[in-house]
Amino acid sequence: MDIKNIRKLHRKIAPFIFLPLLLTALTGVSYRIGKSWLGLGDDFGEAMMFIHQGTWLGPQLRPFYVLLNALGAIGMIITGVIMSGLFLSRSKA
């Protein structure tokens, strides 16, 4: 697969991955900062974890949310690294 096709794949998948990853990152950071630095209570922590872990989707969809979130992040990282060219061999011309 050449870089042009990887860019297209990355561009098509990114909008679907963006919101779940953003939601997971924001609630995870909010939980830790709120509990550790701001001393917010257990109610706040439970609310953040409810969103962060995908519990709001119910017991049937929660594993899919977590799995797709992880696979999406891994996919974006792999395609991003490939597009960066860090591991391309450069010929001396």
C-alpha positions in Angstrom: 0.0 0.0 0.0 1.5 3.3 -1.0 1.5 6.5 1.0 -1.3 8.1 -1.1 -3.7 5.2 -0.2 -2.7 5.3 3.4 -3.5 9.1 3.5 -6.9 8.4 2.0 -7.6 5.7 4.6 -6.4 7.9 7.5 -8.5 10.8 6.2 -11.6 8.6 5.9 -11.3 6.9 9.3 -10.2 9.9 11.4 -13.6 11.7 11.7 -15.2 8.5 13.1 -12.3 8.0 15.6 -12.0 11.6 16.7 -15.0 12.0 18.9 -14.8 8.8 20.9 -11.0 9.3 21.5 -11.6 12.9 22.4 -14.3 11.9 24.8 -12.2 9.2 26.4 -9.2 11.5 26.7 -11.1 14.4 28.2 -13.0 12.3 30.7 -9.8 10.4 31.8 -7.8 13.6 32.3 -10.8 15.3 34.0 -11.1 12.4 36.4 -7.5 12.3 37.4 -7.1 16.1 37.8 -10.5 16.4 39.5 -9.7 13.7 42.0 -6.0 14.4 42.6 -5.5 18.1 42.3 -9.0 19.6 42.9 -10.2 17.2 45.5 -13.6 16.6 43.8 -15.8 14.0 45.3 -16.7 10.5 44.4 -19.8 11.6 42.5 -17.7 13.5 40.1 -15.3 10.5 39.7 -18.2 8.1 39.1 -19.7 10.4 36.5 -16.4 10.7 34.6 -15.7 7.0 34.7 -19.3 6.3 33.6 -18.6 8.3 30.4 -14.9 7.3 30.1 -15.5 3.5 30.2 -18.5 3.6 27.9 -20.9 2.4 30.6 -23.5 4.7 29.2 -23.9 2.4 26.2 -25.0 -0.5 28.3 -23.4 -3.9 29.0 -23.9 -5.2 25.4 -22.2 -2.2 23.6 -19.6 -1.3 26.1 -17.0 -3.9 25.0 -17.4 -2.9 21.4 -16.9 0.8 22.3 -13.7 0.0 24.2 -12.5 -2.4 21.4 -13.2 0.0 18.6 -11.7 2.9 20.5 -8.5 1.0 21.0 -8.4 -0.3 17.4 -9.1 3.2 16.1 -6.3 4.7 18.1 -3.8 2.0 17.0 -4.9 2.4 13.4 -4.4 6.2 13.5 -1.0 5.8 15.1 0.1 3.2 12.5 -1.1 5.2 9.5 0.3 8.4 11.0 3.7 6.9 11.6 3.7 5.5 8.1 2.8 8.9 6.6 5.5 10.6 8.7 8.1 8.7 6.8 10.1 7.9 9.9 10.7 4.3 8.9 11.2 4.8 5.1 14.6 4.0 3.8 16.1 6.9 2.0 18.3 6.2 -1.0 21.4 8.3 -1.6 21.0 9.8 -5.0 
